[in-house]
Amino acid sequence: MPDGVPHLKPRTLRDPAALVEAGLAPPEAAAGLERVAEHFAMAITPAVQALIDPADPLDPIARQYVPDVAELVTLPDERSDPTSDAPFTPVKGVVHRYPDRALLKPLLACPVYCRFCFRREVVGPDGGLLSEAELDAAIDWFAATPQVREAILTGGDPLMLSARRLEHIIRRLSAIPHLDIIRIHSRVPVAAPERVSDALAAALSTDKAMFLCVHANHAREFSPMAREALRRLQHAGVTLLGQSVLLRGVNDSAQALEDLFRAMLAAQVKPYYLHQLDRAPGTARFEVPITEGRALLRQLRGRLSGLAWPTYVLDLPNGAGKAPLGPDFTQAESDGWTVKGPLDHRDYPYPER
Ligand code: SF4
């Protein structure tokens, strides 16, 4: 373990009784939370517990992971598979939505279970580890689909696999000539950074372009341990990207987003996507309207380096893909454009030549 690492509380909280014991829920909430736990997995790792201020009822880290009885209410427009993975699954563990890339989901377990997760109906501690035969079939599908140039490992969280298993998957994907890029989506570097051992980082070694997209929603998630884990991945030749979800009560202010993107850049993580919330069951308390999301990002333009600017996207619910949501700084005119200045927010005419 690196020097300067804070002492961690010893265990992952996996049920409401443990939450109460840790002071993250009042005893009178336990019965309601038991009902939530019957539907949706929960886990709060020691690393995440260390980031939570239990005295703050509005703590933005706790809000991401501590269950709430509001999750028992499913609104009519909430879907169990909001991004439509199922209809785009040619073989178990693969999702092929875009022509040139496809997802590989080797397991459906995560280090933590985010209360707003778009795959919350399928992720869980016992879920979805592909058998050897199923993994073979999934990798054979990639090998037999030459238009696919990028394999995106997701889940669940691929960094929950053992270093040996991960190395096996990366090696097999690396042997497919038409694949140029391997990308991994993971919460592990911020939620369970102790998992990122030298062996796990070495397992990602490949001649292909290797990207790791770390999911983080608040600046505080970039703890010293998380930054150490990210550095280990960088040293192994992995390019780091960041993805976040715009979440009510977590990062729904210009300052919180600025702090988040600055923390990412300081850790050499390029902000890549800011996701509009996917309407999964029981997640309505997290939704920030698109109009508000666009206004928040508009405030950041000019205030932050362009390096910090993610693409704000909505995953369309019918599987039609991710659409950029702006904000737009241009308006079409008969002779050209009106362009909004990012610093003074004034409109400037810019005729076409
Ligand atoms: S880590 Fe990702 S897949 Fe797992 S619960 Fe959180 S959002 Fe869902």
Residues whose N, C-alpha, C, O or C-beta is under 5 A from the ligand:
A	BS01	SF4	C110 V112 Y113 C114 C117 F118 G155 G156 R187
